[in-house]
Amino acid sequence: MGRFWLNPEGSKALSCSAVIKPEDLLCPRPAGLYCPPGDFYIDPVRPVDRAVITHGHADHARAGHGVVAATPETLAIMAVRYGEDFAGRREAVPYGESFTHDGVSVTLVPAGHVLGSAQAVVRWKGLTMVVSGDYKRRRDPTCARFEPVPCDVFITEATFGLPVFRHPDDAGEISSLLSSVAQFPERCHLVGAYALGKAQRVICLLREAGWDKTIYVHGALERLNALYEAHGVDLGPLAPATAAGPKDAFAGQIVIAPPSAIADRWSRRFPDPVDCFASGWMRVRARARQRGVELPLILSDHADWDELTGTLDELRPGEVWITHGREEALERWCQLEGIPARALRLVGYEDEEGE
């Protein structure tokens, strides 16, 4: 692990007065959230010399960095998505392990977002700051569950940081899907699900609900499905969405594909498909109508409003920094709760439709 922190130019640690400010440890830069004493970035939005990556989604994990430190699962995901040479060097950091440079310690702990997702716990001279990355609090059969870490500053996402976003129970959404399959046995149910994390979670939730038939998947999911299975996530019987033969052979079947494929001519091979979409954004009916979604499935890999505020209430950090999403509402909630908060307004992190 020490190689990540080799610095041929010597120490870049800050000279510190009696009072250490959080901005001395982490601060926003054009490339992303930067640690001056450790000389590294967390989830940088452009190539840098040293990067700590919280998870494998493209708006957080980019190719071209000199050295990347991340969980073994996230490194494997980046290799699948970008090729084996996605970085100059990789440093695998399993959950709970720490690495240190110039007195800055970094530990990765589960974030509950997707396979390998982590919070970065950064400690320096008695100050603890936690960068959440993307996270959720509810159980997910495909990844380790979020672990709260007491801290002085909690840097949180706010993708669904509005009170309107209260995600329903996962099992209820899957039950709605299976009820529709039973109601329309002559039709194919085509489920749009983000390729990394959401698709695998939908498959596992279907298995837990008793759907033991073959699930048909778009080709874009196959390598990530194989990676999940290689890391111990059992997805059950899967087959390419071209394998069932003629169009009527897909009647009564469930097909999972990236959201973009549902609107593509690719979907015409299925018999009168019921278009479904698994996303937290399906809470907004206008979005479902705009996309022509017949069966919205409110399934998100992000914390909803209650999970965001519940996490902040549980941690009660000295400060809250909000990185992206619905920043103003969460900032106002913190003010009402007496927790100092500010929006970092970092650029480069996107609200994906499939979140």
ABEGO torsion letter per residue (X at the ends): XAAAABBAAEBABBBBBABBBAAAABBBBAAEBBBAAAGBBBGBABBBABBBBABABAAABBBGBABBBBBAAAAAAAAAAAEAAABABBBBBBBGBBBBBGGBBBBBBBAGABBGBBBBBBBBGGBBBBBAEBBBABBBAABBBBBBBBBABBBBBAAABBAABBBBBAAAAAAAAAAAAAABAABBBBBBBBABGAAAAAAAAAAAAGBABBBBBBAAAAAAAAAAAAAGBBAEBBBBAAAAEBAAAABGBBBBBBAAAAABAAAAABBGBBBBBBBAAAABAAAAAAAGBABBBBBBABBBAAAAAAAAAAAGBABBBBABEBAAAAAAAAAAAGBBBBBAGBBGBBBBAAX
